[in-house]
Amino acid sequence: MRAMWMQMLLAVTISGTTLVAAAQSVSFVEPTDGATVSSPFKVKFAVNGMEVKPAGDMTVNTGHHHLVINGEPIKAGESVPFDATHLHFGKGQTETELTLPPGQYRLTMQFANGAHQSYGEALSKTIKVTVK
């Protein structure tokens, strides 16, 4: 019953057309939080409520993934730096193979618009992995 009420609250009627609002979020498909991996390892990204588009495309509700190694989410509106710890997936990639030396890491996925401007902490996700 509660789920039905939530769906009704999320439904918006505009000119007789019903649109359902989608929650915007990002997640790691793999690896999982706390995983122990061998280098190189696959990293897969997911996004809900937004669409992946290449860098340069400024369509509303679109963007592309970035991976921050041992860093923090980027504040909303700030540009994601271009350096060795901020990996850009500006072609619209949703996965990569990552090579890291043995150790413990914090991986933060950051979704940003076509100009690499962060959507902020709401569209970021951080996990911890151990590379053996």
Residue pairs with C-beta under 8 A, 6 or more apart in sequence:
7 20
10 20
10 21
11 18
11 19
11 20
11 21
12 18
12 19
12 20
12 21
13 19
22 48
22 49
23 48
23 49
24 47
24 48
24 49
24 50
24 61
24 119
24 122
24 123
25 47
25 48
25 49
25 122
25 123
25 125
26 45
26 46
26 47
26 48
26 65
26 109
26 110
26 111
26 123
26 124
26 125
27 45
27 46
27 47
27 48
27 109
27 125
28 43
28 44
28 45
28 46
28 107
28 109
28 125
28 127
29 44
29 45
29 46
29 95
30 42
30 43
30 44
31 37
31 41
31 42
31 43
31 127
31 129
32 127
33 127
33 128
34 127
34 128
34 129
35 127
35 129
35 130
36 129
36 130
36 131
36 132
37 129
37 130
37 131
37 132
38 131
38 132
39 98
39 99
39 100
39 101
39 102
39 131
40 97
40 98
40 99
41 97
41 98
41 129
41 131
42 95
42 96
42 97
42 98
43 67
43 95
43 96
43 97
43 98
43 107
44 94
44 95
45 65
45 67
45 89
45 94
45 95
45 109
46 94
47 63
47 65
47 111
47 123
49 61
50 61
50 62
50 63
50 111
50 119
50 123
51 59
51 61
51 62
52 62
52 63
52 64
52 65
52 92
52 94
53 59
53 62
53 63
53 64
53 92
53 114
54 64
54 90
54 91
54 92
54 114
55 64
55 88
55 90
55 91
55 114
55 115
55 116
56 90
56 114
56 115
57 114
58 113
58 114
58 115
59 114
62 113
62 114
63 111
63 112
63 113
63 114
63 119
63 123
64 88
64 89
64 90
64 91
64 92
64 93
64 111
64 112
64 114
65 89
65 93
65 94
65 109
65 110
65 111
66 74
66 80
66 86
66 87
66 88
66 89
66 109
66 110
66 111
66 112
66 116
67 86
67 87
67 89
67 96
67 98
67 107
67 108
67 109
67 110
68 74
68 80
68 85
68 86
68 87
68 107
68 108
68 109
68 110
69 85
69 86
69 87
69 100
69 105
69 106
69 107
70 85
70 105
70 106
71 85
71 86
71 106
71 108
72 108
73 108
73 110
73 118
73 120
73 121
73 124
73 126
74 80
74 110
74 112
74 118
74 120
74 124
75 118
75 120
75 121
76 118
76 119
76 120
76 121
76 122
77 117
77 118
77 120
78 117
78 118
79 112
79 115
79 116
79 117
79 118
80 86
80 88
80 110
80 112
80 116
80 117
80 118
82 88
87 96
88 116
89 96
90 116
100 131
101 131
102 131
102 132
103 130
103 131
104 128
104 129
104 130
104 131
105 128
105 129
105 130
105 131
106 126
106 127
106 128
107 126
107 127
107 128
107 129
108 124
108 125
108 126
109 124
109 125
109 126
110 118
110 119
110 123
110 124
111 118
111 119
111 123
111 124
112 118
112 119
113 119
118 124
